[in-house]
Amino acid sequence: MSDKEDRIARLSQRFKTHTGGRPKNDQKSRERQSLYLDTNLIERVDKTHKEIGHQLYPKEVSKSLFLETILEYGLENMGVIKSRLSELADPSEKSS
């Protein structure tokens, strides 16, 4: 095997499932996903998170907790969210 093939084989080991070691945890409490969001919205989120962090000091609020709290609030207030989506939705787009 050439050096290049050997290197590729070693690097690909991390993508193979582990046969031993610690057991796989089937229950996930968090999951990483990629989302593409409006840049201005992200800037507002960052600014607001920072402001709330200053207001709640000495308590620390991680960005993930901040975002999870906003999402939970939105899910608990779905009527307001539906109304807002109805205003923002483009009537020419068909939902899939």
C-alpha positions as a printed NumPy array, in Angstrom:
array([[  0.   ,   0.   ,   0.   ],
       [  1.387,   3.44 ,  -0.881],
       [  1.867,   6.15 ,   1.718],
       [ -1.128,   8.022,   0.313],
       [ -3.41 ,   4.962,   0.495],
       [ -2.157,   4.154,   3.995],
       [ -2.85 ,   7.715,   5.148],
       [ -6.361,   7.641,   3.671],
       [ -7.063,   4.276,   5.318],
       [ -5.934,   5.593,   8.719],
       [ -8.004,   8.764,   8.366],
       [-11.105,   6.817,   7.343],
       [-10.928,   4.725,  10.545],
       [-12.709,   7.488,  12.469],
       [-15.8  ,   7.058,  10.286],
       [-16.15 ,   3.338,  10.943],
       [-18.415,   2.206,  13.751],
       [-16.633,   1.231,  16.918],
       [-16.866,  -2.43 ,  17.802],
       [-15.735,  -2.037,  21.377],
       [-15.355,   0.627,  23.987],
       [-18.228,   2.478,  25.542],
       [-21.768,   1.506,  24.547],
       [-23.6  ,   3.707,  22.065],
       [-26.124,   5.983,  23.715],
       [-29.404,   5.706,  21.803],
       [-31.035,   8.589,  23.643],
       [-29.968,  11.933,  22.267],
       [-30.679,  15.042,  24.257],
       [-28.931,  17.311,  21.744],
       [-28.27 ,  17.146,  18.046],
       [-26.12 ,  19.317,  15.814],
       [-27.772,  20.464,  12.603],
       [-26.815,  23.01 ,   9.986],
       [-29.33 ,  25.747,   9.31 ],
       [-29.002,  28.667,   6.938],
       [-30.447,  31.795,   8.522],
       [-30.636,  35.43 ,   7.554],
       [-27.413,  37.248,   8.464],
       [-29.255,  40.228,   9.961],
       [-31.305,  37.898,  12.146],
       [-28.165,  36.172,  13.443],
       [-26.624,  39.553,  14.226],
       [-29.783,  40.492,  16.183],
       [-29.652,  37.178,  18.05 ],
       [-25.975,  37.695,  18.905],
       [-26.589,  41.261,  20.087],
       [-29.648,  40.29 ,  22.146],
       [-27.846,  37.307,  23.692],
       [-24.981,  39.575,  24.696],
       [-27.34 ,  42.201,  26.172],
       [-29.241,  39.594,  28.182],
       [-25.94 ,  38.154,  29.376],
       [-25.019,  41.594,  30.747],
       [-28.449,  42.055,  32.325],
       [-28.397,  38.667,  34.071],
       [-24.755,  38.864,  35.219],
       [-23.341,  37.106,  37.323],
       [-25.477,  34.272,  35.941],
       [-24.181,  32.912,  32.651],
       [-26.531,  32.155,  29.759],
       [-25.017,  30.06 ,  26.969],
       [-26.111,  30.796,  23.433],
       [-27.566,  27.286,  23.111],
       [-29.72 ,  27.805,  26.239],
       [-30.765,  31.219,  24.93 ],
       [-31.808,  29.777,  21.539],
       [-33.52 ,  26.734,  23.09 ],
       [-35.538,  29.054,  25.353],
       [-36.62 ,  31.189,  22.39 ],
       [-37.617,  28.076,  20.422],
       [-39.545,  26.593,  23.369],
       [-41.383,  29.886,  23.859],
       [-42.29 ,  29.93 ,  20.177],
       [-43.616,  26.369,  20.334],
       [-45.679,  27.228,  23.404],
       [-47.159,  30.258,  21.593],
       [-47.918,  28.685,  18.242],
       [-50.941,  30.915,  17.584],
       [-48.741,  34.011,  17.481],
       [-46.189,  32.167,  15.338],
       [-48.879,  31.052,  12.838],
       [-50.142,  34.6  ,  12.563],
       [-46.64 ,  35.904,  11.936],
       [-45.922,  33.184,   9.359],
       [-49.183,  33.993,   7.6  ],
       [-48.054,  37.624,   7.282],
       [-44.578,  36.659,   6.042],
       [-45.482,  33.776,   3.716],
       [-45.384,  34.458,  -0.017],
       [-48.814,  33.55 ,  -1.453],
       [-47.223,  32.613,  -4.789],
       [-45.191,  29.803,  -3.18 ],
       [-46.878,  26.428,  -2.869],
       [-46.22 ,  24.483,   0.318],
       [-44.831,  20.981,  -0.102]])
